[in-house]
């Protein structure tokens, strides 16, 4: 049985873990594809959201450790990818 990945709290912890761990010992089946944001964004969108929804989004983004606008963008990307797989 493979080990579960530890919860890492920072980039430094992640770098140290990857540098020292044998990743073949760990269950990576739950890993998700990560896209890095290198390209500048060239379009903007203004949304009117209920305050309760925006507050919930901001809380989720904070828990994930990312800015809320990036969190919204990631949620949109995941929804589009999910729809494309159908």
Secondary structure, 3 states (H helix, E strand, C coil): CCECCCCCCCHHHHHHHHHHCCHHHECCCCCCCCCCCCCCCCCCCCCCCCHHHHHHHHHHHHHHCCCHHHHHHHHHHHHHHHHHHC
